[in-house]
Amino acid sequence: MRRAWLAAASLLASGCVPELGDAPFACGSAGPCPEGYTCQATVCMREGAAPGPARPARVTWINAAELHWVERAGGGAALVVNDGFSPDAHGLYEILVSPDGEVGAPRLLFGYGDEMPIASSVVALDDSRYAVAMLRFPRVDEDAMTLEVLAVDREPPEGTSPGVESLHREQERFLGGVEPPYIGAVARRGMIDVAWTRPSEGGRLEVLRIERSGSVWSRTMAMRQPLPDEILPLSGDCTLWRSSEDELSVRVGFESFAVGHVDTSGALSPPLRVEGVPLYALGGEMLVMRRGAYDERSRSYPVSFAHLGADGQVLGEAPGGVLQAAMEPFTGTPHAQGALVTPLAADASFTTFDVGFWTPGAAAPVPVARVERTSTNEIYSARAFAADGKAYVAWTEFHESLMDLWVSTASLEGGL
């Protein structure tokens, strides 16, 4: 890419003025870019050109669970990603996105060197900080895995490092494994709920709550249930959803899934097996994606949606398009009285894909925004968010032996 820029510079010096297009070159955070272009999210963009999809990072790997969207107070959204695999770059990074689609460069929020990858879940607190729930395997001289909940400053001033405060910390005996299981978190009104799996005693699901009293945070509740037989303790990835104002739903599992519920009294029900991938639970109902038989020719899976009631009965079914071979939708994200689900497409090429909006009572998500891709690489995972009448979408693609992170915005249809 640098050779292409030097060739263009040579043409300019000789008096030739080539047409470079709106986004001709990749660039670093400080350029170089041709005159009339600025470096935006690793791409030279023509000044005044409408922003398109941006590639703010090329990394070794980003897990499907490690894309976290948060609304910005001044408009737009912040994307926090956990890069636990790129050499010399392990850490949480903040990427700011404006409503018109301008994407900032990744900024380090919390680095952890070249330790083993740390699982994380990031949510917004009501005091201009992120709550970061982190689960780490032991260092060489330790024998316990550690759950820690941090408060990290959002959008610190340029040239400063964000403040970090530890709100809660506990340990569990380390029983082996390669990578910590995913954990889930939600926050509201001075409370943070965290879901994780503890491998001891045959494997347990735990949902704990920490609350703020003045300036002090402390654990006030811990709910536990044994893991179902089909959910192995070291693959018990957790996802936590707020299913009503005072109730939670928690999904646990990796290839097989089960879902439990926390009621208003703080009781956690035994997780029950669900066929397919539960994408969201709300109002006593659940949206589940199910894969069909793999198609060798298109290298894709046909998928369908199942709409389940509180007791697991199927209330409705609908076709859901296709997924590329390695694609992992992972989870929906809350919006209004429903959830956003992406990527959705009927064509296995995914030259465009949709963001769908699901509400209880619906058999499947309804498309509300469309993303135009400029790359043809295979997609791994995606996550959508909505604010300001815009859909904010982040997705990862495979690029040779690496992975690209892409970000784009699109208008929401129907005034959502």
The 8 nearest C-alpha neighbors of each residue, nearest first, counted from 0:
[[1, 3, 2, 24, 4, 25, 26, 5],
 [0, 2, 4, 3, 5, 24, 25, 26],
 [1, 3, 5, 0, 4, 6, 7, 8],
 [4, 2, 6, 0, 1, 5, 7, 24],
 [3, 5, 7, 1, 6, 2, 8, 0],
 [6, 4, 8, 2, 7, 3, 9, 1],
 [5, 7, 9, 3, 4, 8, 2, 10],
 [8, 6, 4, 10, 9, 5, 3, 11],
 [9, 7, 5, 11, 6, 10, 4, 12],
 [10, 8, 6, 12, 7, 11, 5, 13],
 [11, 9, 7, 15, 13, 12, 8, 6],
 [10, 12, 8, 15, 14, 13, 9, 16],
 [13, 11, 9, 10, 14, 8, 15, 7],
 [12, 14, 10, 11, 15, 9, 8, 16],
 [15, 13, 11, 12, 16, 10, 9, 17],
 [14, 16, 11, 10, 13, 17, 12, 9],
 [15, 17, 11, 14, 18, 10, 7, 13],
 [18, 16, 19, 15, 7, 10, 11, 20],
 [19, 17, 20, 16, 21, 23, 7, 15],
 [18, 20, 23, 17, 21, 22, 7, 16],
 [21, 19, 22, 23, 18, 45, 44, 17],
 [20, 22, 45, 44, 23, 48, 19, 43],
 [23, 21, 44, 43, 20, 24, 45, 42],
 [22, 24, 19, 20, 21, 43, 25, 44],
 [25, 23, 43, 42, 22, 26, 0, 4],
 [24, 26, 42, 41, 43, 0, 27, 23],
 [27, 25, 41, 30, 42, 43, 31, 38],
 [26, 28, 30, 29, 41, 31, 38, 25],
 [27, 29, 30, 41, 38, 26, 104, 40],
 [30, 28, 27, 31, 38, 26, 32, 37],
 [31, 29, 27, 26, 32, 38, 28, 37],
 [30, 32, 26, 29, 33, 27, 38, 43],
 [31, 33, 30, 43, 36, 37, 38, 34],
 [34, 32, 36, 35, 31, 8, 43, 4],
 [33, 35, 36, 32, 37, 45, 46, 31],
 [34, 36, 46, 45, 33, 37, 32, 44],
 [37, 35, 45, 44, 46, 34, 33, 43],
 [38, 36, 43, 44, 32, 39, 46, 45],
 [37, 39, 43, 42, 30, 41, 26, 44],
 [38, 40, 42, 41, 43, 37, 44, 103],
 [39, 41, 55, 104, 42, 103, 54, 102],
 [42, 40, 26, 27, 25, 39, 55, 38],
 [43, 41, 25, 26, 39, 38, 40, 24],
 [44, 42, 38, 37, 24, 22, 32, 36],
 [45, 43, 22, 36, 37, 21, 42, 46],
 [44, 46, 36, 21, 48, 35, 47, 22],
 [47, 45, 36, 48, 35, 44, 37, 21],
 [46, 48, 45, 49, 44, 50, 36, 35],
 [49, 47, 45, 46, 50, 21, 44, 51],
 [48, 50, 51, 47, 99, 100, 21, 45],
 [51, 49, 100, 101, 48, 52, 99, 53],
 [50, 52, 53, 49, 407, 100, 408, 371],
 [53, 51, 407, 406, 405, 372, 50, 54],
 [52, 54, 406, 405, 40, 55, 51, 407],
 [55, 53, 405, 56, 404, 40, 41, 406],
 [56, 54, 40, 41, 104, 53, 404, 405],
 [57, 55, 404, 54, 403, 58, 41, 105],
 [58, 56, 403, 402, 404, 401, 59, 55],
 [59, 57, 402, 60, 85, 401, 56, 403],
 [58, 60, 401, 85, 84, 402, 57, 61],
 [61, 59, 58, 402, 84, 62, 401, 85],
 [62, 60, 82, 65, 63, 81, 83, 59],
 [61, 63, 65, 64, 60, 81, 66, 82],
 [62, 64, 380, 65, 329, 61, 327, 66],
 [65, 63, 62, 66, 181, 329, 120, 67],
 [64, 66, 62, 81, 80, 63, 67, 61],
 [67, 65, 80, 64, 79, 382, 68, 63],
 [66, 68, 79, 78, 121, 65, 80, 69],
 [69, 67, 78, 77, 384, 79, 76, 66],
 [70, 68, 77, 76, 123, 78, 71, 67],
 [69, 71, 76, 77, 75, 72, 68, 386],
 [72, 70, 76, 74, 75, 73, 77, 69],
 [71, 73, 74, 70, 75, 76, 127, 69],
 [74, 72, 71, 75, 70, 76, 97, 98],
 [75, 73, 71, 72, 76, 98, 97, 387],
 [74, 76, 97, 98, 71, 96, 70, 73],
 [77, 75, 70, 71, 96, 69, 95, 97],
 [76, 78, 95, 69, 94, 68, 96, 70],
 [77, 79, 68, 94, 67, 93, 95, 80],
 [80, 78, 93, 67, 92, 66, 94, 68],
 [81, 79, 66, 92, 65, 91, 67, 82],
 [80, 82, 91, 65, 90, 83, 92, 61],
 [83, 81, 89, 90, 61, 84, 80, 91],
 [82, 84, 116, 89, 81, 90, 85, 117],
 [83, 85, 59, 82, 60, 89, 86, 116],
 [84, 86, 59, 88, 58, 89, 83, 87],
 [87, 85, 88, 84, 113, 89, 59, 83],
 [88, 86, 113, 112, 89, 85, 84, 111],
 [89, 87, 86, 85, 90, 112, 82, 113],
 [90, 88, 83, 82, 112, 111, 110, 113],
 [91, 89, 110, 109, 111, 82, 81, 83],
 [90, 92, 81, 109, 108, 80, 107, 82],
 [93, 91, 107, 106, 108, 80, 79, 105],
 [92, 94, 79, 106, 105, 78, 107, 108],
 [95, 93, 105, 78, 77, 103, 104, 79],
 [96, 94, 77, 103, 102, 76, 78, 93],
 [97, 95, 102, 76, 101, 75, 77, 100],
 [96, 98, 75, 101, 100, 99, 76, 102],
 [99, 97, 75, 100, 389, 96, 74, 387],
 [100, 98, 97, 101, 408, 50, 49, 96],
 [99, 101, 408, 97, 98, 50, 102, 407],
 [102, 100, 97, 96, 99, 50, 103, 98],
 [103, 101, 96, 40, 95, 100, 53, 39],
 [104, 102, 95, 40, 94, 96, 105, 39],
 [103, 105, 40, 55, 94, 106, 102, 28],
 [106, 104, 94, 93, 92, 103, 107, 55],
 [107, 105, 93, 92, 108, 104, 94, 91],
 [106, 108, 92, 109, 91, 93, 105, 110],
 [109, 107, 92, 91, 161, 106, 93, 110],
 [108, 110, 91, 90, 107, 111, 92, 161],
 [111, 109, 90, 112, 89, 91, 108, 107],
 [110, 112, 90, 89, 114, 113, 109, 88],
 [113, 111, 89, 114, 110, 87, 88, 90],
 [112, 114, 87, 89, 111, 115, 86, 88],
 [113, 115, 112, 116, 111, 138, 89, 117],
 [114, 116, 117, 113, 136, 83, 178, 135],
 [117, 115, 83, 114, 178, 84, 118, 135],
 [116, 118, 135, 134, 119, 115, 133, 83],
 [119, 117, 134, 181, 133, 179, 180, 135],
 [120, 118, 133, 132, 182, 117, 134, 121],
 [119, 121, 132, 183, 184, 131, 182, 133],
 [120, 122, 131, 130, 67, 129, 132, 119],
 [123, 121, 130, 129, 185, 186, 124, 131],
 [124, 122, 129, 130, 128, 69, 125, 186],
 [123, 125, 128, 126, 129, 130, 127, 186],
 [124, 126, 127, 123, 128, 188, 189, 187],
 [125, 127, 128, 124, 123, 129, 152, 189],
 [128, 126, 153, 125, 124, 152, 129, 123],
 [129, 127, 152, 153, 151, 124, 126, 150],
 [130, 128, 123, 151, 150, 124, 122, 131],
 [129, 131, 150, 122, 149, 121, 123, 124],
 [132, 130, 121, 149, 148, 120, 129, 133],
 [131, 133, 148, 120, 119, 147, 149, 121],
 [134, 132, 119, 147, 118, 146, 148, 131],
 [133, 135, 146, 118, 145, 117, 119, 179],
 [136, 134, 117, 145, 144, 179, 137, 133],
 [135, 137, 144, 179, 145, 138, 115, 134],
 [138, 136, 141, 144, 143, 142, 135, 139],
 [137, 139, 141, 140, 136, 114, 142, 115],
 [138, 140, 141, 137, 142, 114, 136, 115],
 [139, 141, 138, 142, 137, 143, 136, 144],
 [142, 140, 137, 138, 139, 143, 144, 136],
 [141, 143, 173, 137, 172, 140, 144, 138],
 [144, 142, 172, 173, 171, 137, 141, 170],
 [145, 143, 136, 137, 171, 173, 170, 135],
 [146, 144, 170, 135, 134, 169, 147, 143],
 [147, 145, 134, 169, 168, 133, 170, 135],
 [146, 148, 168, 133, 167, 132, 145, 149],
 [147, 149, 132, 167, 166, 131, 165, 133],
 [150, 148, 165, 131, 166, 164, 130, 151],
 [149, 151, 130, 164, 129, 163, 128, 131],
 [152, 150, 163, 129, 128, 162, 149, 161],
 [153, 151, 128, 161, 162, 129, 155, 127],
 [152, 154, 128, 155, 127, 129, 151, 161],
 [153, 155, 156, 152, 161, 93, 95, 157],
 [156, 154, 161, 153, 152, 159, 157, 160],
 [157, 155, 159, 158, 154, 160, 161, 153],
 [158, 156, 159, 155, 160, 154, 106, 161],
 [157, 159, 156, 160, 155, 161, 106, 154],
 [160, 158, 157, 156, 155, 161, 162, 154],
 [159, 161, 162, 155, 158, 108, 156, 157],
 [162, 160, 152, 155, 108, 163, 151, 159],
 [161, 163, 152, 151, 160, 164, 150, 155],
 [162, 164, 151, 150, 161, 149, 152, 165],
 [165, 163, 150, 149, 166, 151, 162, 148],
 [164, 166, 149, 167, 148, 150, 163, 147],
 [167, 165, 149, 148, 216, 164, 150, 168],
 [166, 168, 148, 147, 165, 217, 169, 149],
 [169, 167, 147, 146, 148, 170, 166, 145],
 [170, 168, 146, 145, 147, 167, 171, 144],
 [171, 169, 145, 144, 143, 146, 172, 168],
 [170, 172, 144, 143, 173, 145, 197, 169],
 [171, 173, 143, 144, 174, 142, 170, 199],
 [172, 174, 143, 144, 142, 175, 171, 136],
 [175, 173, 172, 198, 176, 199, 143, 233],
 [176, 174, 173, 177, 233, 136, 178, 198],
 [175, 177, 178, 233, 174, 179, 173, 136],
 [176, 178, 179, 175, 115, 136, 233, 116],
 [177, 179, 176, 180, 116, 115, 136, 117],
 [180, 178, 118, 135, 136, 134, 117, 181],
 [181, 179, 236, 234, 235, 182, 178, 118],
 [180, 182, 236, 118, 237, 179, 119, 64],
 [183, 181, 237, 195, 194, 120, 119, 236],
 [182, 184, 238, 239, 194, 237, 120, 193],
 [183, 185, 193, 192, 120, 239, 194, 132],
 [184, 186, 192, 191, 122, 239, 193, 240],
 [187, 185, 191, 190, 192, 122, 124, 184],
 [186, 188, 190, 189, 191, 185, 124, 125],
 [189, 187, 190, 186, 125, 124, 191, 210],
 [188, 190, 211, 210, 187, 191, 186, 125],
 [191, 189, 210, 187, 186, 188, 209, 211],
 [190, 192, 186, 209, 208, 185, 210, 193],
 [191, 193, 208, 185, 184, 207, 186, 209],
 [192, 194, 184, 207, 206, 183, 208, 191],
 [193, 195, 206, 183, 205, 182, 237, 184],
 [196, 194, 182, 205, 237, 204, 206, 197],
 [195, 197, 204, 203, 235, 205, 198, 232],
 [196, 198, 203, 202, 199, 204, 195, 171],
 [199, 197, 202, 232, 201, 196, 203, 233],
 [200, 198, 202, 201, 197, 203, 172, 174],
 [201, 199, 202, 198, 203, 197, 225, 232],
 [202, 200, 199, 198, 203, 232, 225, 226],
 [201, 203, 198, 232, 199, 200, 226, 197],
 [204, 202, 225, 226, 197, 196, 224, 205],
 [203, 205, 196, 224, 223, 226, 225, 195],
 [206, 204, 223, 222, 195, 194, 196, 207],
 [205, 207, 194, 222, 193, 221, 223, 195],
 [208, 206, 221, 193, 220, 192, 222, 205],
 [207, 209, 192, 220, 191, 218, 219, 221],
 [208, 210, 218, 217, 191, 219, 190, 216],
 [211, 209, 190, 216, 217, 189, 218, 191],
 [210, 212, 216, 189, 215, 213, 214, 190],
 [213, 211, 215, 214, 216, 210, 217, 189],
 [212, 214, 215, 211, 216, 189, 210, 217],
 [213, 215, 212, 211, 216, 166, 210, 217],
 [216, 214, 212, 211, 213, 217, 166, 210],
 [215, 217, 211, 210, 166, 212, 209, 214],
 [218, 216, 209, 210, 219, 215, 211, 167],
 [217, 219, 209, 208, 220, 210, 216, 207],
 [220, 218, 209, 208, 217, 210, 221, 207],
 [219, 221, 208, 207, 218, 222, 209, 265],
 [220, 222, 207, 206, 208, 223, 205, 219],
 [223, 221, 206, 205, 267, 207, 266, 220],
 [224, 222, 205, 204, 203, 206, 221, 267],
 [223, 225, 204, 203, 269, 226, 205, 267],
 [226, 224, 203, 204, 202, 227, 223, 269],
 [225, 227, 203, 202, 204, 230, 224, 228],
 [228, 226, 230, 229, 225, 270, 271, 257],
 [227, 229, 230, 226, 231, 225, 202, 201],
 [228, 230, 227, 231, 255, 226, 256, 272],
 [231, 229, 227, 228, 252, 235, 226, 232],
 [230, 232, 234, 233, 235, 229, 228, 202],
 [233, 231, 202, 198, 235, 234, 230, 196],
 [234, 232, 231, 235, 176, 198, 180, 179],
 [235, 233, 231, 232, 236, 253, 180, 252],
 [234, 236, 252, 232, 251, 233, 196, 231],
 [235, 237, 181, 180, 252, 251, 234, 253],
 [238, 236, 251, 182, 183, 250, 181, 195],
 [239, 237, 183, 250, 249, 182, 251, 240],
 [238, 240, 249, 183, 184, 248, 194, 250],
 [241, 239, 248, 247, 242, 249, 238, 280],
 [240, 242, 247, 243, 246, 248, 239, 244],
 [241, 243, 281, 247, 246, 282, 280, 248],
 [244, 242, 246, 245, 241, 282, 281, 247],
 [245, 243, 246, 241, 242, 247, 263, 282],
 [244, 246, 263, 243, 247, 262, 241, 242],
 [247, 245, 262, 243, 242, 261, 263, 244],
 [248, 246, 241, 261, 242, 240, 260, 249],
 [247, 249, 260, 240, 259, 242, 239, 261],
 [248, 250, 239, 259, 258, 238, 260, 240],
 [251, 249, 258, 238, 237, 257, 239, 259],
 [250, 252, 237, 236, 257, 235, 256, 258],
 [253, 251, 256, 235, 236, 255, 230, 254],
 [252, 254, 255, 234, 236, 235, 256, 251],
 [255, 253, 252, 256, 276, 230, 234, 275],
 [254, 256, 252, 253, 230, 229, 257, 274],
 [257, 255, 252, 251, 273, 272, 253, 254],
 [256, 258, 272, 271, 270, 273, 251, 250],
 [257, 259, 250, 270, 271, 249, 251, 272],
 [260, 258, 270, 249, 268, 269, 248, 271],
 [259, 261, 248, 268, 267, 247, 249, 262],
 [260, 262, 267, 247, 266, 246, 265, 248],
 [263, 261, 246, 265, 264, 266, 260, 267],
 [262, 264, 265, 245, 246, 261, 266, 247],
 [265, 263, 262, 266, 261, 246, 245, 267],
 [264, 266, 262, 263, 261, 267, 222, 220],
 [265, 267, 261, 262, 264, 268, 222, 263],
 [268, 266, 261, 260, 222, 265, 269, 259],
 [267, 269, 259, 260, 270, 266, 261, 224],
 [268, 270, 259, 224, 271, 267, 225, 260],
 [271, 269, 259, 258, 257, 268, 272, 227],
 [270, 272, 257, 258, 269, 259, 273, 227],
 [271, 273, 257, 256, 258, 274, 270, 227],
 [274, 272, 257, 256, 275, 271, 258, 277],
 [275, 273, 272, 276, 256, 289, 255, 287],
 [274, 276, 289, 288, 287, 273, 277, 290],
 [275, 277, 288, 287, 278, 289, 256, 274],
 [278, 276, 287, 279, 286, 288, 275, 285],
 [279, 277, 330, 331, 287, 286, 276, 329],
 [278, 280, 286, 331, 285, 277, 330, 281],
 [281, 279, 285, 284, 242, 286, 248, 240],
 [282, 280, 242, 284, 283, 285, 243, 359],
 [283, 281, 284, 242, 243, 359, 280, 285],
 [282, 284, 309, 281, 308, 280, 285, 242],
 [285, 283, 308, 281, 309, 282, 280, 307],
 [284, 286, 280, 307, 279, 306, 281, 287],
 [287, 285, 306, 279, 278, 277, 305, 280],
 [286, 288, 277, 305, 276, 278, 304, 275],
 [289, 287, 304, 276, 275, 303, 277, 305],
 [288, 290, 275, 303, 302, 304, 276, 287],
 [291, 289, 302, 301, 300, 303, 288, 292],
 [290, 292, 301, 302, 300, 293, 289, 303],
 [293, 291, 300, 294, 290, 301, 299, 302],
 [292, 294, 300, 299, 295, 291, 298, 301],
 [293, 295, 299, 298, 296, 297, 300, 292],
 [296, 294, 298, 297, 293, 299, 300, 324],
 [295, 297, 294, 298, 299, 293, 347, 300],
 [296, 298, 299, 295, 294, 347, 323, 300],
 [299, 297, 295, 324, 294, 296, 323, 293],
 [298, 300, 323, 324, 297, 294, 322, 293],
 [301, 299, 293, 322, 321, 291, 294, 290],
 [300, 302, 321, 291, 320, 290, 322, 299],
 [303, 301, 290, 319, 321, 289, 320, 291],
 [302, 304, 318, 319, 289, 317, 288, 290],
 [305, 303, 288, 317, 316, 287, 363, 319],
 [304, 306, 316, 287, 315, 286, 307, 288],
 [305, 307, 286, 315, 362, 314, 313, 285],
 [308, 306, 313, 285, 314, 311, 312, 284],
 [309, 307, 284, 311, 312, 310, 314, 283],
 [308, 310, 283, 284, 311, 307, 312, 285],
 [311, 309, 308, 312, 307, 283, 284, 313],
 [312, 310, 308, 307, 309, 313, 273, 285],
 [311, 313, 308, 307, 310, 314, 309, 306],
 [314, 312, 307, 315, 306, 308, 311, 305],
 [315, 313, 307, 306, 312, 308, 316, 362],
 [314, 316, 362, 306, 313, 305, 317, 307],
 [317, 315, 305, 362, 304, 306, 318, 303],
 [316, 318, 304, 303, 362, 363, 319, 305],
 [319, 317, 303, 320, 304, 302, 316, 363],
 [318, 320, 303, 302, 304, 317, 321, 343],
 [321, 319, 345, 344, 302, 301, 318, 343],
 [322, 320, 301, 302, 300, 345, 344, 347],
 [323, 321, 300, 299, 326, 324, 301, 347],
 [322, 324, 299, 326, 325, 347, 298, 300],
 [323, 325, 299, 298, 326, 322, 300, 293],
 [326, 324, 323, 379, 327, 378, 377, 322],
 [325, 327, 379, 323, 380, 324, 378, 322],
 [326, 328, 380, 329, 379, 325, 63, 381],
 [329, 327, 380, 330, 381, 326, 341, 342],
 [330, 328, 327, 63, 278, 64, 331, 380],
 [331, 329, 278, 328, 279, 332, 340, 277],
 [330, 332, 340, 339, 278, 279, 338, 333],
 [331, 333, 338, 339, 330, 334, 384, 383],
 [334, 332, 338, 337, 339, 331, 335, 336],
 [333, 335, 338, 337, 336, 339, 332, 385],
 [334, 336, 337, 333, 338, 415, 358, 385],
 [337, 335, 334, 358, 338, 333, 359, 281],
 [338, 336, 358, 334, 357, 335, 333, 356],
 [337, 339, 333, 334, 332, 357, 331, 356],
 [338, 340, 356, 332, 331, 355, 383, 333],
 [341, 339, 331, 355, 354, 356, 338, 342],
 [342, 340, 354, 343, 381, 382, 355, 353],
 [341, 343, 352, 353, 381, 354, 328, 340],
 [344, 342, 353, 341, 352, 354, 320, 355],
 [345, 343, 352, 320, 346, 321, 353, 349],
 [344, 346, 320, 321, 347, 343, 319, 349],
 [347, 345, 348, 344, 349, 321, 320, 350],
 [346, 348, 349, 323, 321, 299, 297, 345],
 [349, 347, 346, 350, 375, 323, 351, 377],
 [348, 350, 351, 347, 352, 346, 344, 372],
 [351, 349, 372, 348, 371, 352, 375, 373],
 [352, 350, 371, 349, 370, 372, 369, 353],
 [353, 351, 344, 370, 343, 349, 369, 342],
 [354, 352, 369, 343, 368, 342, 366, 370],
 [353, 355, 341, 368, 366, 340, 367, 342],
 [354, 356, 366, 364, 365, 340, 339, 367],
 [355, 357, 339, 364, 365, 338, 340, 366],
 [358, 356, 364, 338, 337, 363, 365, 339],
 [357, 359, 337, 361, 360, 336, 338, 356],
 [360, 358, 361, 284, 281, 282, 357, 337],
 [359, 361, 358, 362, 306, 284, 314, 315],
 [362, 360, 359, 363, 358, 357, 306, 364],
 [361, 363, 315, 306, 316, 317, 305, 360],
 [364, 362, 361, 304, 317, 357, 365, 306],
 [365, 363, 357, 356, 355, 366, 340, 361],
 [364, 366, 355, 356, 367, 357, 363, 354],
 [367, 365, 355, 354, 353, 368, 356, 364],
 [366, 368, 412, 411, 355, 354, 365, 356],
 [369, 367, 411, 354, 353, 366, 409, 410],
 [370, 368, 353, 352, 354, 409, 371, 351],
 [369, 371, 352, 351, 353, 372, 409, 368],
 [372, 370, 351, 350, 369, 373, 352, 52],
 [373, 371, 350, 374, 351, 370, 52, 375],
 [372, 374, 371, 375, 52, 350, 51, 351],
 [375, 373, 372, 376, 350, 377, 396, 371],
 [374, 376, 377, 350, 373, 348, 372, 349],
 [377, 375, 374, 396, 397, 378, 398, 399],
 [376, 378, 396, 397, 375, 379, 323, 325],
 [379, 377, 396, 395, 326, 380, 376, 397],
 [380, 378, 326, 396, 395, 325, 327, 377],
 [379, 381, 327, 328, 63, 395, 394, 326],
 [380, 382, 394, 393, 342, 328, 341, 395],
 [381, 383, 393, 392, 341, 394, 66, 384],
 [384, 382, 392, 391, 339, 341, 393, 390],
 [383, 385, 391, 390, 68, 392, 332, 339],
 [386, 384, 390, 389, 391, 334, 388, 383],
 [387, 385, 388, 389, 390, 75, 70, 384],
 [386, 388, 389, 98, 74, 75, 385, 390],
 [389, 387, 386, 411, 410, 415, 414, 385],
 [390, 388, 410, 411, 387, 386, 385, 409],
 [389, 391, 385, 409, 408, 384, 411, 410],
 [392, 390, 408, 384, 383, 385, 407, 389],
 [391, 393, 383, 407, 406, 382, 408, 390],
 [394, 392, 406, 382, 381, 405, 383, 407],
 [393, 395, 381, 405, 380, 404, 382, 406],
 [394, 396, 404, 403, 379, 380, 378, 405],
 [397, 395, 378, 403, 379, 377, 402, 376],
 [396, 398, 402, 377, 376, 401, 399, 403],
 [397, 399, 401, 402, 400, 403, 396, 376],
 [398, 400, 401, 397, 402, 376, 396, 403],
 [401, 399, 398, 402, 397, 59, 60, 58],
 [402, 400, 59, 398, 399, 58, 397, 60],
 [401, 403, 397, 398, 58, 396, 60, 59],
 [404, 402, 57, 396, 395, 56, 58, 398],
 [403, 405, 395, 56, 54, 394, 57, 55],
 [404, 406, 54, 394, 53, 393, 395, 403],
 [407, 405, 393, 53, 392, 52, 54, 394],
 [406, 408, 52, 392, 391, 100, 53, 51],
 [409, 407, 391, 100, 390, 392, 389, 410],
 [410, 408, 390, 389, 368, 369, 370, 411],
 [411, 409, 389, 390, 368, 388, 412, 408],
 [410, 412, 368, 389, 367, 388, 390, 415],
 [413, 411, 367, 414, 368, 410, 415, 366],
 [412, 414, 415, 411, 367, 388, 368, 410],
 [415, 413, 412, 411, 388, 410, 367, 389],
 [414, 413, 411, 388, 412, 367, 335, 385]]
